[in-house]
Amino acid sequence: SFDNQFSIDLTLDGRINANEKNYKTSRKNFFSCGDSRRGQSLVVWAIKEGRDCAKSVHKYLKKKQLT
């Protein structure tokens, strides 16, 4: 189980609460996807979310470089 050492908002059932569009959590610079955000699910969902989350992180980091 996740002990929440990073003080990230969790759902009532203990999953990490992250935006469904960009996978950002309540903590700056932290993203979550796959089982930690969705809960135990099919591997195809984990793969899709992993790829989508990586795109979101890449976009976020590129934006940070410009500022």
Backbone as a ProteinNet text record, in pm:
[ID]
protein_1_A
[PRIMARY]
SFDNQFSIDLTLDGRINANEKNYKTSRKNFFSCGDSRRGQSLVVWAIKEGRDCAKSVHKYLKKKQLT
[TERTIARY]
83.4	0	87.3	33.1	102.6	96.2	210.5	209.3	198.2	187.6	166.6	276.6	400	512.7	534.1	471.7	487.5	370.9	276.7	160.8	81.8	49.3	-30.5	-173.9	-270.2	-410.6	-443.7	-517.6	-559.3	-711.5	-760.3	-903.5	-946.4	-1076	-1125.8	-1076.6	-1053.5	-1006.4	-854	-781.2	-636.2	-554.3	-620.5	-544.6	-496.6	-392.7	-342.9	-441.9	-481.9	-575.3	-497.5	-519	-448.8	-548.4	-521.6	-604.8	-608	-725.5	-738.6	-686.5	-665.3	-618.5	-466.7	-405	-260	-184.5	-256.5	-198.3	-125.2	-144.1	-82.4	-154.5	-76.3	-132.1	-143.5	-184.2	-196.7	-60.6	43.6	177.3	250.5	308.2	379	489.3	499	600.9	580.8	464.8	436.4	321.2	338.5	238.3	207.7	90.2	54.1	-31.9	-9.1	-89.5	-89.4	-166.7	-172.1	-238	-190.6	-253.6	-255.1	-153.6	-150.1	-261.4	-306.1	-413.5	-547.6	-550.2	-673.7	-712.2	-615.1	-638.4	-602.5	-608.6	-571.1	-658.9	-595.3	-670.3	-596.2	-653.4	-591.5	-460.1	-367.2	-236.4	-246.6	-345.9	-359.5	-390.4	-466.9	-492.8	-364.8	-286.6	-161.3	-65.4	-58.3	29.1	-17.5	-147.4	-201.7	-177.1	-208	-188.3	-40.5	45.4	188.6	236.8	191.1	228.8	170.7	43	-20.5	44	76.7	141.5	280.2	353.7	486.9	477	375.3	354.6	326.4	246.1	214.2	337.3	418.7	542.7	636.8	648.8	735.3	689.5	560.9	505.3	532.5	514.1	538.6	684.8	776.1	918.9	963.6	910.3	944	899.5	782.9	730.5	818.9	867.5	955.6	1087.4	1137.7	1263.9	1250.1	1130.5	1107.7	1098.9	1068	1052.9	1175.9
-119.3	0	124.9	228.2	356.3	430	466.1	530.3	681.8	735.9	878.6	966.1	922.1	998.6	1129.1	1144.5	1265.8	1362.5	1333	1418.7	1448.5	1345.8	1357.2	1320.2	1395.3	1363.8	1224.4	1149.4	1014.5	1009.9	910.4	886.4	815.7	801.1	735.2	591.8	525.6	386.4	374.2	487	482.7	496.9	518	540	684.5	709	845.7	922.6	1039	1122.6	1206.4	1178.7	1251	1289	1401.6	1450.1	1347.1	1319.5	1217.6	1262.5	1390.9	1440.5	1454.6	1501.8	1523.6	1445.5	1371.1	1281.9	1354.6	1486	1561.1	1529.9	1523	1501.3	1635.4	1630.9	1753.1	1810.7	1734.2	1781.2	1824.6	1942.4	1997	1900.9	1883.7	1800.3	1649.9	1607.2	1465.4	1424.4	1312.3	1257.1	1114.2	1065.3	928.1	868.4	740.2	671.2	521.9	449.8	305	263.9	156.9	101.2	198.6	283.7	375.7	480.3	512.6	609.9	541.1	440	374.3	260.1	200.2	78.5	-39.5	-156.8	-276.7	-287.3	-296.5	-299.6	-382.9	-391.5	-467	-403.1	-483.9	-434.8	-340	-358.7	-268.3	-126.1	-111.9	21.8	80.9	-0.3	47.9	95.2	20.6	59.5	190.4	202.6	325.4	444	427.7	538.4	573	473.8	500.8	585.6	551.7	629.3	770.3	780.4	912.1	998.5	936.4	1009.7	1057.1	972.5	1011.6	1131.4	1135.6	1251.1	1376.6	1362.4	1475.9	1527.2	1436.4	1475.7	1544.8	1490.7	1550.5	1693.3	1710.3	1842.7	1938.2	1890.5	1970.3	2013.5	1920.1	1952	2046.8	2030.5	2122	2263.9	2276	2406.4	2468.1	2386	2434.2	2487.6	2425.1	2468.9	2605.6	2638	2765.6	2881.9	2852.3	2960.2	2978.7
0	0	0	-53.5	-67.2	65.5	124	255.2	248	127	105.1	165.1	155.8	207.3	132.4	15.1	-64.4	-48.3	39.4	65.7	-61.2	-136.1	-257.6	-222.9	-277.7	-253	-304.9	-222.6	-257.6	-270.7	-342.7	-350.2	-221.7	-201.8	-80.9	-67.3	-180.9	-174.3	-181.4	-167	-153.1	-279.5	-394.2	-517.2	-522.9	-601.6	-618.8	-705.6	-658.6	-732.1	-832.8	-961.6	-1067.6	-1176.6	-1239.8	-1348.6	-1460.7	-1514.6	-1618.4	-1754.2	-1774.7	-1903.8	-1910.1	-1800.2	-1804.8	-1696.5	-1614.9	-1514.1	-1401.7	-1389.7	-1280.3	-1149.6	-1042.6	-909.6	-838.1	-713.4	-633.4	-594.8	-612.8	-579.1	-706	-703.1	-818.2	-864.2	-995.6	-1059.3	-1040.4	-991.5	-972.4	-1063.4	-1130.9	-1220.8	-1175.3	-1209.5	-1175.3	-1285.6	-1315.8	-1416.7	-1386.5	-1464.1	-1447.1	-1317.1	-1257.3	-1138	-1020.4	-1006.7	-893.3	-901.7	-1022.7	-1041.3	-1063.5	-1145	-1187.2	-1093.7	-1027.6	-951.7	-1039.8	-984.6	-1060	-1184.3	-1299.5	-1424.7	-1527.9	-1644.5	-1753	-1796	-1838.1	-1878.4	-1997.9	-2084.2	-2198.4	-2152.7	-2044.7	-1990	-1931.9	-1864.5	-1805	-1914.1	-2022.7	-2133.9	-2194.7	-2221	-2279.8	-2187.6	-2059	-1965.5	-1951.3	-1953.1	-1944.7	-2061	-2179.8	-2299	-2293.8	-2257.9	-2249.9	-2141	-2029.8	-1920.8	-1963.5	-2033.4	-2082.2	-2175.2	-2259.9	-2348	-2265.9	-2162.5	-2076.5	-2002.7	-1951.1	-1882.4	-1980.6	-2101.1	-2203.4	-2236.3	-2255.3	-2284.4	-2168.3	-2046.7	-1926.2	-1917.6	-1940.6	-1931.6	-2043.1	-2162.8	-2272.2	-2238.4	-2179	-2139.3	-2031.2	-1938.2	-1831.1	-1887.2	-1993.7	-2054.5	-2118.2	-2167.4	-2233	-2135.6	-2010	-1909.9	-1827.4
[MASK]
+++++++++++++++++++++++++++++++++++++++++++++++++++++++++++++++++++

